[in-house]
Amino acid sequence: MPLAFLKPIQSNFILTKGDDLNEHQLIREFFSDVGSNFLSEQGIVLGIGDDAASYNPPDGHEIILSCDTSIEGVHFFKDQLVEDIAYRSVAVALSDLAACGAKPCWFMVSLTMENNDNYWLSKFSKGLQEIANEFRIPLIGGDTTKGPLVITIQVGGIVKKGEMITRAGARAGDLIFVSGTVGEAFLGLTQFKNKALVKKSVDKFIRPVPRFDLRNILLRSASSAIDISDGLAQDLQQICFASNVGARINFDKIPFPKNITFEEKKHILSTGDDYEICFTVHEKSKSDLLKHSDGLIFSQIGYITQEKDFIIENKNQPLDISEGYSHF
């Protein structure tokens, strides 16, 4: 039954960990009010409360949609804080909108879980509310089912018509940039597994930040873009494939974390969980990009070639890089 099926009403009962809520009560108690302050602001005509939601985008805009699934033991761990699991599940879906230059407007949650544990659900709802407040987006629907813990998030955003940034716009001679630091989240994942926690790195894994702060410069300057959640090498190759071009990357220009070895850097190129943006810019637009960077950090790491070879060079020698994250 969709989350959007029931009208949100005030719950007049107190929950304890042992309560056995049915689906209707569960939806009303934990999901009906998430991000509800932003419904009208984001053009939601009808949110949770009917068979489906209704959205009215602004004139002159098109709707951008994406979907992402997170599975316990694959994308997050059972011993993570539940609030962090909820936040991360939405953040990684929103990252795709950021790469397209879209403004986020709403999200949906489909939640499969073994038991309707009220304590767990209250923490999960809290994490959803935190990211809803951060990006001013309401939860407008979804689904709940019984089974192993799986969280699927659908997100919706908008761009002005014709302005969506895709993977297919790169051209020979374009310069290649990447935002932030490449590999910080992988270090955080490793530290989390080993309980050797360094807050900055672990936060990058546990609570990745969708790069909507790059939206204006991407819309102004980018010819193509992708988030590097499956690894910089693999995701940049997706741009090359979609654009029918190649790329030449300078290994020394990639912004890796400090104090890691050469082999660790090579490995990081094929690891996922970074939600930074790799984007291309026409060479003539570089000065304008830098002029309007507004203090945001991004690095020029190479250029697009007419030849369809994908080469990462170190001291003029090509590196042998393994493939990035695979879902199968």
Secondary structure, 3 states (H helix, E strand, C coil): CEHHHCCCCCCCCCCCCCCCCCHHHHHHHHCCCCCHHHCCCCCEEECCCCCCCEECCCCCEEEEEEEEEEEECCCECCCCCHHHHHHHHHHHHHHHHHHCCCEEEEEEEEEEECCCCHHHHHHHHHHHHHHHHHHCCCEEEEEEEECCCEEEEEEEEEEECCCCCCCCCCCCCCEEEEECCCCHHHHHHHHHHHCCCCHHHHHHHHCCCCCHHHHHHHHHHEEEEEECCCCHHHHHHHHHHHHCCEEEEEHHHCCCCCCCCHHHHHHHCCCCCCCCEEEEECHHHHHHHHHCCCCCCEEEEEEEECCCCEEEEECCEECCCCCCCCCC
